[in-house]
Every structure is written in structure tokens, then in C-alpha cells.
Amino acid sequence: MTDTASPRISRNVLAHLLMFAVVMLWGATFVLIKEALADIAPQWFNALRTILAFGCLALVYHKEWRQLTRQAWLFGAAAGASLAVGYVFQTQGLAYTTPTNSAFITSLVVVMVPLMATLPWLRPPGTGTPGWPAWTGALLALLGVALLTVPSHARWTMLFAADSKESLGNLLTLFCALGFSLYVIALAHASGRVRFEQLILLQIGFCMVFLTMAAFILEPPQPDALAHAFLPGSPLMQPLVEVALLVTAILGTAAAFGIQTWAQQVIPAANMAVILTLEPVFAWLTAFVVLRERLEPRRGLGVLLVLFGIFAAEVLPRWRQRSRLCSSSSPPG
């Protein structure tokens, strides 16, 4: 019995460790992307990012092309479309709002995923509605993110108010959270039905197509801009843009979404959403290391609430399950 349980435990621990690393990377790239958008249009940044990422994945998983199934195409299209929606609104919103507001609003996925999972037609097969630990963890983590990322002097009622670019960015980012929530649910539906190598390849491929179309529609380039795109001094050749594209494409997209696609076969969708709330925590930690930003008591409380939220959604259910197993297996009297 010990031999059969050990690989499962190792797989579970590995999935969590890799997802923590992915979320840490994503949190650290908020400021990097924000700075890069000063030199490149948001949707073209998205398109180039996914083109580079898909090129890497197509080389790594080139043997999968001959084995693609109809289900892989369907789930890949669904995941890629929802991922594209998230990227379109997040990057466009980040051009107007602050990185901290973007991180906070994106983390609303932690509430949206369990809410959507209550709908039968969205709920992954073989899973029930999220229990109270998942809901409690989601709400605690969301409150923690709010304390961590929203300044104490900010008026919460102004987050989505009209008549300002920042408010427009906040509203666009709200739709981004919806797209990423659908992406998490799409992966949960595909888990166990499609090889993760095929799913990551197709989802980034479809996402690339949708984002490139969005770039041509929303930000149509001038003919001379395309002709001079790779000349010195062009936006594409700015050092910060090059670094941001390489980091987000290779690490933040190709590697990170490959890890998430595999990890979601182990981690439930609602719990995955809670782990994703660590993104703004790591965003602040990056600012602390690079910019020496101090941890105020209010933000420190936010960090603790996020950790408590993860504990409630991830650790507490496992303890309860182990307690039931121990009590049922123990001899009476």
C-alpha cells in the first residue's frame, strides 16, 4: 500500500511546487510588461509573445502532430480561445491601469472559478460543487490580495468609475479575470481526456491565431512599420521589449502553461485558482527586492490572509480526508 501511494504523493507535491514557481514568475513580470508597453502596442506584444512561445512548443512536441485527436483539437480550441480573451483584456488594461490594480483584479479568478463550477454545464465531469473549504479559502485569499495590492488611501468605489484611463483599465482587466477563469475550467474538463503535450501545443497555437487576429483588428499596423520592424530603433528592437518578449514567451508562456496544463491533472480547478492568488504576492516580493518597497502592516496582513486561504482550500480538505480514512480503518472499541 505504501508503494502505490508514494508516487501519487510525489506527483502531487511536484505539481504544487512547479505551480508556485510559475505563479512567482507571472507575478514578477507585471512590472516588466508594464514598462515594455511604453514602446510596443499591447496586442502586438501579445501576438509576438505567443508566436515565439508556439515556435518553441512546436519544436519540443513535434512528434505530437501525427497523434492529434479530435478531442485534442476541441479542447485546445476552447482553452486557447479563453486564454486569448484573458490576454487581450489583461494587457490592454495594463496599458491604462497600474500593475498592482491589474494583479488584484486578475486575482478575482479565485472567486469566479468556484462560482462558475456551480453551473452544471461548466462543472468538470466527475466532480461535485466546491465545498466550504474551497469557498472559504477563495474569499480569504481574495481579501488578502485586496489588502496587499490596494493602497490604504485608495477609494474602492473608484476602481471601476468612469471618466479616467485607469478606471477603463480596471474594467478591461475585470473581463480578463473572466477569460482566465474559463481557461482554468477548460483545463479541468480536458484533464484525463487529452494528453497534456497535445493540449499545451494546441491551446497556445489557437491562442496565437486569435491574438494575432486581434492585433491586426484592434491595432492595424502601418505598411512602413512592418517594413522597418527589425531595424535598429524600432519598437521591436528596444532592449526592454526584447527581454520582456523572451521572458514572457519562453518562460511565462511556453514553459509556464505547459506546467499548468500538466499540474491541473493533479490539482482541482478551485484549488488551482487559490494558488493563482499568489501572483500579486510574488509581484510585491519582486518590488521589495528590486525597489526596496516596505511591507506595511496592512500588506503584511494581506500576505497572511492569502496563506490562510491556501491552507483552507488545499491543506484542510486533505487533513479531513485523512482523518476520515483513519477513523474508518481503525478497529472498533
LODO-188557 format. One record per residue (C-alpha): residue number from 1; residue in one letter; x, y, z. Coordinates in pm, 1 decimal. Example, Ala and Ser with C-alpha at 12.3 -4.5 7.8 and 13.67 -1.06 7.14 Angstrom:
LODO-188557
@i=1&aa=a&px=1230.0&py=-450.0&pz=780.0
@i=2&aa=s&px=1367.0&py=-106.0&pz=714.0
end
This chain:
LODO-188557
@i=1&aa=m&px=0.0&py=0.0&pz=0.0
@i=2&aa=t&px=286.5&py=235.0&pz=76.0
@i=3&aa=d&px=445.8&py=168.1&pz=-262.5
@i=4&aa=t&px=129.8&py=260.6&pz=-453.4
@i=5&aa=a&px=68.0&py=575.4&pz=-250.2
@i=6&aa=s&px=419.3&py=714.4&pz=-278.2
@i=7&aa=p&px=414.7&py=806.7&pz=-649.8
@i=8&aa=r&px=83.3&py=988.5&pz=-605.4
@i=9&aa=i&px=221.4&py=1194.4&pz=-319.3
@i=10&aa=s&px=535.7&py=1277.4&pz=-517.7
@i=11&aa=r&px=329.5&py=1377.4&pz=-821.2
@i=12&aa=n&px=107.0&py=1598.2&pz=-608.3
@i=13&aa=v&px=398.7&py=1769.5&pz=-435.4
@i=14&aa=l&px=577.6&py=1823.2&pz=-766.3
@i=15&aa=a&px=264.8&py=1978.7&pz=-920.7
@i=16&aa=h&px=231.6&py=2224.0&pz=-633.1
@i=17&aa=l&px=599.4&py=2319.6&pz=-629.9
@i=18&aa=l&px=602.9&py=2380.6&pz=-1004.9
@i=19&aa=m&px=284.0&py=2587.6&pz=-990.4
@i=20&aa=f&px=429.0&py=2800.9&pz=-711.0
@i=21&aa=a&px=732.9&py=2863.2&pz=-933.4
@i=22&aa=v&px=507.7&py=2952.9&pz=-1227.4
@i=23&aa=v&px=298.1&py=3194.2&pz=-1021.7
@i=24&aa=m&px=614.6&py=3352.5&pz=-884.2
@i=25&aa=l&px=734.4&py=3412.4&pz=-1241.0
@i=26&aa=w&px=399.6&py=3554.1&pz=-1352.1
@i=27&aa=g&px=389.0&py=3787.6&pz=-1052.5
@i=28&aa=a&px=738.3&py=3916.0&pz=-1127.8
@i=29&aa=t&px=651.2&py=4000.5&pz=-1490.0
@i=30&aa=f&px=374.5&py=4255.5&pz=-1421.1
@i=31&aa=v&px=616.5&py=4545.8&pz=-1391.5
@i=32&aa=l&px=829.5&py=4414.9&pz=-1679.2
@i=33&aa=i&px=532.3&py=4407.6&pz=-1917.4
@i=34&aa=k&px=405.8&py=4745.1&pz=-1796.8
@i=35&aa=e&px=742.2&py=4903.6&pz=-1879.1
@i=36&aa=a&px=762.8&py=4729.6&pz=-2217.1
@i=37&aa=l&px=420.8&py=4865.1&pz=-2318.5
@i=38&aa=a&px=572.3&py=5212.3&pz=-2331.0
@i=39&aa=d&px=748.1&py=5104.4&pz=-2654.1
@i=40&aa=i&px=513.1&py=4847.3&pz=-2811.0
@i=41&aa=a&px=135.4&py=4821.3&pz=-2862.9
@i=42&aa=p&px=-38.5&py=4582.7&pz=-2618.0
@i=43&aa=q&px=-196.5&py=4347.0&pz=-2870.2
@i=44&aa=w&px=117.4&py=4318.3&pz=-3081.0
@i=45&aa=f&px=309.7&py=4234.6&pz=-2765.9
@i=46&aa=n&px=56.2&py=3954.2&pz=-2705.6
@i=47&aa=a&px=80.2&py=3829.9&pz=-3064.2
@i=48&aa=l&px=460.7&py=3823.4&pz=-3073.5
@i=49&aa=r&px=474.6&py=3663.2&pz=-2729.8
@i=50&aa=t&px=253.5&py=3371.4&pz=-2834.5
@i=51&aa=i&px=421.7&py=3336.4&pz=-3176.4
@i=52&aa=l&px=757.4&py=3285.9&pz=-3003.1
@i=53&aa=a&px=602.3&py=3052.8&pz=-2744.5
@i=54&aa=f&px=427.1&py=2841.7&pz=-3006.9
@i=55&aa=g&px=750.5&py=2814.7&pz=-3206.9
@i=56&aa=c&px=926.3&py=2671.6&pz=-2901.0
@i=57&aa=l&px=643.8&py=2427.4&pz=-2826.4
@i=58&aa=a&px=616.7&py=2315.9&pz=-3189.8
@i=59&aa=l&px=982.6&py=2215.3&pz=-3179.3
@i=60&aa=v&px=965.8&py=2042.9&pz=-2841.4
@i=61&aa=y&px=645.3&py=1849.3&pz=-2916.5
@i=62&aa=h&px=692.4&py=1798.2&pz=-3291.1
@i=63&aa=k&px=617.1&py=1426.0&pz=-3257.9
@i=64&aa=e&px=265.9&py=1502.4&pz=-3131.0
@i=65&aa=w&px=142.8&py=1644.0&pz=-3463.5
@i=66&aa=r&px=76.5&py=1298.2&pz=-3608.7
@i=67&aa=q&px=-110.2&py=1179.7&pz=-3299.6
@i=68&aa=l&px=-355.6&py=1467.8&pz=-3251.7
@i=69&aa=t&px=-710.0&py=1354.3&pz=-3176.2
@i=70&aa=r&px=-1042.6&py=1523.9&pz=-3240.9
@i=71&aa=q&px=-1084.8&py=1582.6&pz=-2866.4
@i=72&aa=a&px=-741.2&py=1744.1&pz=-2851.6
@i=73&aa=w&px=-841.4&py=1990.7&pz=-3124.7
@i=74&aa=l&px=-1170.4&py=2074.5&pz=-2949.9
@i=75&aa=f&px=-1025.6&py=2119.7&pz=-2602.1
@i=76&aa=g&px=-722.9&py=2302.0&pz=-2744.0
@i=77&aa=a&px=-950.3&py=2548.3&pz=-2924.5
@i=78&aa=a&px=-1160.0&py=2608.2&pz=-2611.7
@i=79&aa=a&px=-857.0&py=2659.9&pz=-2387.7
@i=80&aa=g&px=-682.2&py=2876.7&pz=-2647.8
@i=81&aa=a&px=-987.6&py=3098.2&pz=-2700.7
@i=82&aa=s&px=-1038.4&py=3160.7&pz=-2327.4
@i=83&aa=l&px=-667.1&py=3222.3&pz=-2283.0
@i=84&aa=a&px=-671.9&py=3474.3&pz=-2568.4
@i=85&aa=v&px=-964.5&py=3658.0&pz=-2408.9
@i=86&aa=g&px=-769.3&py=3683.5&pz=-2084.9
@i=87&aa=y&px=-456.8&py=3814.5&pz=-2256.4
@i=88&aa=v&px=-639.8&py=4068.5&pz=-2474.2
@i=89&aa=f&px=-811.5&py=4234.4&pz=-2181.2
@i=90&aa=q&px=-526.5&py=4199.9&pz=-1931.1
@i=91&aa=t&px=-256.6&py=4354.5&pz=-2148.7
@i=92&aa=q&px=-486.4&py=4627.3&pz=-2282.8
@i=93&aa=g&px=-597.3&py=4705.6&pz=-1927.8
@i=94&aa=l&px=-237.0&py=4709.2&pz=-1805.1
@i=95&aa=a&px=-163.2&py=4983.6&pz=-2057.9
@i=96&aa=y&px=-402.7&py=5210.4&pz=-1863.4
@i=97&aa=t&px=-408.4&py=5092.7&pz=-1503.2
@i=98&aa=t&px=-133.4&py=5022.0&pz=-1251.1
@i=99&aa=p&px=38.8&py=4681.9&pz=-1216.0
@i=100&aa=t&px=-99.3&py=4643.8&pz=-860.7
@i=101&aa=n&px=-457.8&py=4709.1&pz=-972.5
@i=102&aa=s&px=-406.9&py=4466.2&pz=-1261.0
@i=103&aa=a&px=-277.0&py=4197.5&pz=-1024.8
@i=104&aa=f&px=-561.8&py=4248.2&pz=-779.5
@i=105&aa=i&px=-841.5&py=4240.5&pz=-1036.9
@i=106&aa=t&px=-688.9&py=3943.6&pz=-1221.9
@i=107&aa=s&px=-691.6&py=3753.0&pz=-893.3
@i=108&aa=l&px=-1072.2&py=3768.9&pz=-897.1
@i=109&aa=v&px=-1035.5&py=3437.3&pz=-1081.6
@i=110&aa=v&px=-1016.9&py=3284.0&pz=-733.6
@i=111&aa=v&px=-1382.2&py=3373.5&pz=-678.2
@i=112&aa=m&px=-1503.9&py=3327.0&pz=-1036.2
@i=113&aa=v&px=-1383.5&py=2965.5&pz=-1074.2
@i=114&aa=p&px=-1580.9&py=2813.8&pz=-782.9
@i=115&aa=l&px=-1877.1&py=3033.4&pz=-877.1
@i=116&aa=m&px=-1873.1&py=2901.6&pz=-1235.1
@i=117&aa=a&px=-1820.4&py=2545.3&pz=-1111.7
@i=118&aa=t&px=-2165.0&py=2559.4&pz=-952.2
@i=119&aa=l&px=-2317.9&py=2567.4&pz=-1302.8
@i=120&aa=p&px=-2377.7&py=2207.6&pz=-1424.4
@i=121&aa=w&px=-2278.8&py=2280.8&pz=-1786.0
@i=122&aa=l&px=-1945.7&py=2430.2&pz=-1675.8
@i=123&aa=r&px=-1867.8&py=2186.3&pz=-1395.1
@i=124&aa=p&px=-1599.0&py=1931.3&pz=-1492.9
@i=125&aa=p&px=-1738.4&py=1575.3&pz=-1517.7
@i=126&aa=g&px=-1695.4&py=1356.1&pz=-1215.0
@i=127&aa=t&px=-1660.7&py=1648.9&pz=-973.9
@i=128&aa=g&px=-1912.7&py=1792.7&pz=-732.0
@i=129&aa=t&px=-1971.5&py=2150.7&pz=-634.7
@i=130&aa=p&px=-1685.6&py=2308.8&pz=-439.5
@i=131&aa=g&px=-1713.7&py=2256.7&pz=-63.9
@i=132&aa=w&px=-1692.6&py=2519.4&pz=204.6
@i=133&aa=p&px=-1311.7&py=2491.8&pz=240.6
@i=134&aa=a&px=-1266.2&py=2598.1&pz=-122.9
@i=135&aa=w&px=-1510.2&py=2888.2&pz=-82.8
@i=136&aa=t&px=-1356.2&py=2995.3&pz=247.8
@i=137&aa=g&px=-1005.6&py=2977.3&pz=103.3
@i=138&aa=a&px=-1111.0&py=3171.4&pz=-204.4
@i=139&aa=l&px=-1267.9&py=3453.5&pz=-4.2
@i=140&aa=l&px=-977.7&py=3472.8&pz=242.0
@i=141&aa=a&px=-724.7&py=3482.4&pz=-40.8
@i=142&aa=l&px=-922.3&py=3747.6&pz=-228.3
@i=143&aa=l&px=-942.6&py=3966.7&pz=81.0
@i=144&aa=g&px=-571.5&py=3917.1&pz=136.7
@i=145&aa=v&px=-493.0&py=4020.3&pz=-219.1
@i=146&aa=a&px=-708.3&py=4330.0&pz=-173.6
@i=147&aa=l&px=-520.6&py=4433.1&pz=141.1
@i=148&aa=l&px=-188.4&py=4359.0&pz=-26.5
@i=149&aa=t&px=-238.3&py=4542.2&pz=-354.2
@i=150&aa=v&px=-491.0&py=4824.1&pz=-300.0
@i=151&aa=p&px=-329.9&py=5127.3&pz=-132.0
@i=152&aa=s&px=-483.2&py=5230.1&pz=200.6
@i=153&aa=h&px=-571.0&py=5576.2&pz=67.9
@i=154&aa=a&px=-746.9&py=5442.3&pz=-245.4
@i=155&aa=r&px=-1122.4&py=5468.8&pz=-278.4
@i=156&aa=w&px=-1252.8&py=5122.8&pz=-362.5
@i=157&aa=t&px=-1565.2&py=5273.3&pz=-520.3
@i=158&aa=m&px=-1342.0&py=5439.3&pz=-781.6
@i=159&aa=l&px=-1190.2&py=5113.9&pz=-909.7
@i=160&aa=f&px=-1444.0&py=5088.4&pz=-1193.6
@i=161&aa=a&px=-1565.2&py=5450.6&pz=-1209.2
@i=162&aa=a&px=-1587.5&py=5618.9&pz=-1547.3
@i=163&aa=d&px=-1405.1&py=5923.6&pz=-1681.8
@i=164&aa=s&px=-1046.1&py=5806.1&pz=-1635.7
@i=165&aa=k&px=-798.9&py=5585.5&pz=-1818.4
@i=166&aa=e&px=-716.7&py=5396.6&pz=-1500.5
@i=167&aa=s&px=-1083.3&py=5312.6&pz=-1448.2
@i=168&aa=l&px=-1105.7&py=5192.5&pz=-1808.7
@i=169&aa=g&px=-802.0&py=4972.7&pz=-1745.9
@i=170&aa=n&px=-964.0&py=4830.3&pz=-1432.2
@i=171&aa=l&px=-1280.9&py=4746.6&pz=-1623.9
@i=172&aa=l&px=-1088.2&py=4578.3&pz=-1906.7
@i=173&aa=t&px=-891.8&py=4375.5&pz=-1651.9
@i=174&aa=l&px=-1218.7&py=4255.9&pz=-1498.5
@i=175&aa=f&px=-1303.1&py=4085.9&pz=-1829.3
@i=176&aa=c&px=-952.0&py=3939.9&pz=-1826.8
@i=177&aa=a&px=-1032.6&py=3760.8&pz=-1498.5
@i=178&aa=l&px=-1338.5&py=3610.0&pz=-1665.6
@i=179&aa=g&px=-1126.9&py=3477.9&pz=-1954.4
@i=180&aa=f&px=-865.7&py=3322.6&pz=-1726.5
@i=181&aa=s&px=-1141.5&py=3165.3&pz=-1514.0
@i=182&aa=l&px=-1284.9&py=2997.5&pz=-1823.1
@i=183&aa=y&px=-932.5&py=2880.6&pz=-1908.4
@i=184&aa=v&px=-890.6&py=2709.4&pz=-1570.0
@i=185&aa=i&px=-1227.5&py=2536.6&pz=-1613.9
@i=186&aa=a&px=-1141.5&py=2433.7&pz=-1971.7
@i=187&aa=l&px=-824.7&py=2263.7&pz=-1846.7
@i=188&aa=a&px=-1026.5&py=2084.4&pz=-1579.3
@i=189&aa=h&px=-1262.3&py=1948.8&pz=-1846.8
@i=190&aa=a&px=-970.3&py=1832.5&pz=-2059.7
@i=191&aa=s&px=-790.4&py=1661.0&pz=-1772.0
@i=192&aa=g&px=-767.5&py=1286.8&pz=-1831.3
@i=193&aa=r&px=-918.5&py=1312.0&pz=-2180.6
@i=194&aa=v&px=-629.9&py=1465.9&pz=-2374.2
@i=195&aa=r&px=-255.1&py=1419.6&pz=-2346.2
@i=196&aa=f&px=-117.7&py=1732.8&pz=-2186.1
@i=197&aa=e&px=154.9&py=1759.4&pz=-2453.9
@i=198&aa=q&px=-112.4&py=1787.6&pz=-2723.3
@i=199&aa=l&px=-324.9&py=2022.6&pz=-2515.5
@i=200&aa=i&px=-45.0&py=2270.7&pz=-2445.0
@i=201&aa=l&px=61.6&py=2265.8&pz=-2809.7
@i=202&aa=l&px=-287.0&py=2328.7&pz=-2947.4
@i=203&aa=q&px=-401.8&py=2577.8&pz=-2686.5
@i=204&aa=i&px=-102.6&py=2805.5&pz=-2744.2
@i=205&aa=g&px=-142.7&py=2756.9&pz=-3119.6
@i=206&aa=f&px=-507.0&py=2864.5&pz=-3114.0
@i=207&aa=c&px=-425.0&py=3144.8&pz=-2870.7
@i=208&aa=m&px=-156.2&py=3267.8&pz=-3112.5
@i=209&aa=v&px=-405.2&py=3273.5&pz=-3400.4
@i=210&aa=f&px=-670.5&py=3460.0&pz=-3202.2
@i=211&aa=l&px=-424.8&py=3713.9&pz=-3059.6
@i=212&aa=t&px=-266.0&py=3781.6&pz=-3399.8
@i=213&aa=m&px=-612.1&py=3841.9&pz=-3543.8
@i=214&aa=a&px=-689.3&py=4075.0&pz=-3252.1
@i=215&aa=a&px=-366.2&py=4266.8&pz=-3315.0
@i=216&aa=f&px=-449.9&py=4323.7&pz=-3683.6
@i=217&aa=i&px=-807.9&py=4426.1&pz=-3598.1
@i=218&aa=l&px=-750.1&py=4641.5&pz=-3288.9
@i=219&aa=e&px=-406.5&py=4781.7&pz=-3377.8
@i=220&aa=p&px=-370.4&py=4765.8&pz=-3759.3
@i=221&aa=p&px=-3.1&py=4835.4&pz=-3841.4
@i=222&aa=q&px=114.1&py=5085.1&pz=-4098.9
@i=223&aa=p&px=294.1&py=4934.3&pz=-4401.0
@i=224&aa=d&px=615.1&py=5119.9&pz=-4320.6
@i=225&aa=a&px=601.7&py=4992.9&pz=-3960.5
@i=226&aa=l&px=607.3&py=4632.0&pz=-4082.2
@i=227&aa=a&px=890.5&py=4707.3&pz=-4323.5
@i=228&aa=h&px=1106.6&py=4862.3&pz=-4052.1
@i=229&aa=a&px=1006.6&py=4633.3&pz=-3765.7
@i=230&aa=f&px=1352.0&py=4472.7&pz=-3732.2
@i=231&aa=l&px=1561.9&py=4782.6&pz=-3792.9
@i=232&aa=p&px=1756.8&py=4944.8&pz=-3507.0
@i=233&aa=g&px=1545.6&py=5197.9&pz=-3321.2
@i=234&aa=s&px=1211.9&py=5028.4&pz=-3396.1
@i=235&aa=p&px=986.6&py=4937.5&pz=-3100.3
@i=236&aa=l&px=1055.0&py=4568.7&pz=-3156.7
@i=237&aa=m&px=1429.4&py=4620.3&pz=-3124.9
@i=238&aa=q&px=1418.6&py=4807.7&pz=-2794.2
@i=239&aa=p&px=1620.6&py=4608.6&pz=-2534.1
@i=240&aa=l&px=1342.8&py=4613.3&pz=-2273.3
@i=241&aa=v&px=1086.0&py=4492.3&pz=-2526.6
@i=242&aa=e&px=1318.2&py=4212.6&pz=-2639.2
@i=243&aa=v&px=1378.7&py=4098.8&pz=-2281.4
@i=244&aa=a&px=1008.1&py=4115.3&pz=-2197.5
@i=245&aa=l&px=914.1&py=3914.7&pz=-2506.8
@i=246&aa=l&px=1174.8&py=3645.6&pz=-2445.7
@i=247&aa=v&px=1093.3&py=3608.2&pz=-2075.7
@i=248&aa=t&px=716.3&py=3605.1&pz=-2120.3
@i=249&aa=a&px=723.6&py=3386.0&pz=-2432.5
@i=250&aa=i&px=971.7&py=3115.4&pz=-2332.8
@i=251&aa=l&px=929.1&py=3107.7&pz=-1955.1
@i=252&aa=g&px=596.7&py=3279.2&pz=-1893.1
@i=253&aa=t&px=401.7&py=3110.6&pz=-2174.7
@i=254&aa=a&px=566.3&py=2802.2&pz=-2329.2
@i=255&aa=a&px=709.8&py=2660.8&pz=-2005.6
@i=256&aa=a&px=457.4&py=2802.7&pz=-1758.9
@i=257&aa=f&px=138.6&py=2699.7&pz=-1938.0
@i=258&aa=g&px=288.9&py=2360.6&pz=-2011.9
@i=259&aa=i&px=340.2&py=2316.3&pz=-1639.1
@i=260&aa=q&px=-9.0&py=2443.3&pz=-1555.2
@i=261&aa=t&px=-169.2&py=2215.3&pz=-1814.9
@i=262&aa=w&px=6.4&py=1915.0&pz=-1659.7
@i=263&aa=a&px=-45.5&py=2027.7&pz=-1299.1
@i=264&aa=q&px=-419.4&py=2074.3&pz=-1345.0
@i=265&aa=q&px=-443.4&py=1699.5&pz=-1397.9
@i=266&aa=v&px=-341.7&py=1670.5&pz=-1032.2
@i=267&aa=i&px=-474.5&py=1989.6&pz=-868.3
@i=268&aa=p&px=-853.4&py=2058.0&pz=-870.3
@i=269&aa=a&px=-970.6&py=2368.9&pz=-1056.2
@i=270&aa=a&px=-1097.2&py=2553.8&pz=-747.7
@i=271&aa=n&px=-772.0&py=2487.5&pz=-560.2
@i=272&aa=m&px=-568.6&py=2589.0&pz=-866.0
@i=273&aa=a&px=-747.4&py=2923.4&pz=-861.2
@i=274&aa=v&px=-642.5&py=2975.6&pz=-499.0
@i=275&aa=i&px=-279.1&py=2903.4&pz=-584.3
@i=276&aa=l&px=-302.2&py=3163.4&pz=-858.9
@i=277&aa=t&px=-376.8&py=3430.7&pz=-597.5
@i=278&aa=l&px=-9.3&py=3410.7&pz=-500.1
@i=279&aa=e&px=65.9&py=3601.5&pz=-820.8
@i=280&aa=p&px=25.7&py=3950.8&pz=-667.1
@i=281&aa=v&px=209.3&py=3833.7&pz=-354.9
@i=282&aa=f&px=512.9&py=3749.3&pz=-566.8
@i=283&aa=a&px=462.8&py=4073.9&pz=-757.4
@i=284&aa=w&px=503.2&py=4263.0&pz=-431.4
@i=285&aa=l&px=801.7&py=4049.8&pz=-325.2
@i=286&aa=t&px=972.9&py=4138.1&pz=-653.4
@i=287&aa=a&px=910.8&py=4506.0&pz=-584.2
@i=288&aa=f&px=1051.4&py=4460.0&pz=-234.5
@i=289&aa=v&px=1374.3&py=4301.4&pz=-361.3
@i=290&aa=v&px=1423.6&py=4531.0&pz=-661.0
@i=291&aa=l&px=1269.1&py=4857.5&pz=-537.8
@i=292&aa=r&px=1306.0&py=4808.5&pz=-160.1
@i=293&aa=e&px=932.7&py=4857.4&pz=-111.6
@i=294&aa=r&px=848.6&py=4823.9&pz=257.3
@i=295&aa=l&px=592.4&py=4577.3&pz=388.3
@i=296&aa=e&px=336.3&py=4784.9&pz=575.7
@i=297&aa=p&px=125.3&py=4616.0&pz=846.5
@i=298&aa=r&px=-180.1&py=4627.6&pz=616.9
@i=299&aa=r&px=3.9&py=4446.0&pz=339.5
@i=300&aa=g&px=155.5&py=4202.3&pz=586.1
@i=301&aa=l&px=-195.7&py=4109.5&pz=694.7
@i=302&aa=g&px=-281.4&py=4056.3&pz=328.1
@i=303&aa=v&px=4.2&py=3808.8&pz=286.4
@i=304&aa=l&px=-113.4&py=3613.7&pz=592.4
@i=305&aa=l&px=-471.3&py=3601.6&pz=464.0
@i=306&aa=v&px=-354.4&py=3466.1&pz=128.2
@i=307&aa=l&px=-156.0&py=3195.0&pz=305.2
@i=308&aa=f&px=-454.7&py=3111.5&pz=526.8
@i=309&aa=g&px=-670.7&py=3094.2&pz=215.4
@i=310&aa=i&px=-437.8&py=2844.2&pz=53.2
@i=311&aa=f&px=-431.8&py=2643.8&pz=376.7
@i=312&aa=a&px=-812.9&py=2636.6&pz=390.7
@i=313&aa=a&px=-852.6&py=2526.7&pz=29.3
@i=314&aa=e&px=-555.1&py=2293.2&pz=-5.2
@i=315&aa=v&px=-442.0&py=2152.8&pz=330.1
@i=316&aa=l&px=-761.3&py=2142.1&pz=536.6
@i=317&aa=p&px=-957.4&py=1913.3&pz=297.3
@i=318&aa=r&px=-666.4&py=1667.3&pz=288.8
@i=319&aa=w&px=-647.4&py=1659.9&pz=668.0
@i=320&aa=r&px=-1021.4&py=1598.7&pz=689.8
@i=321&aa=q&px=-999.8&py=1319.1&pz=433.7
@i=322&aa=r&px=-709.3&py=1153.3&pz=615.6
@i=323&aa=s&px=-896.7&py=1181.7&pz=945.6
@i=324&aa=r&px=-1198.7&py=1006.1&pz=793.7
@i=325&aa=l&px=-979.3&py=729.9&pz=649.8
@i=326&aa=c&px=-801.8&py=677.7&pz=980.9
@i=327&aa=s&px=-1127.9&py=668.8&pz=1176.0
@i=328&aa=s&px=-1290.6&py=426.0&pz=929.9
@i=329&aa=s&px=-989.3&py=193.3&pz=922.1
@i=330&aa=s&px=-931.5&py=185.8&pz=1298.4
@i=331&aa=p&px=-1075.6&py=-119.6&pz=1480.5
@i=332&aa=p&px=-1388.2&py=-58.0&pz=1693.6
@i=333&aa=g&px=-1364.6&py=-35.0&pz=2068.3
end
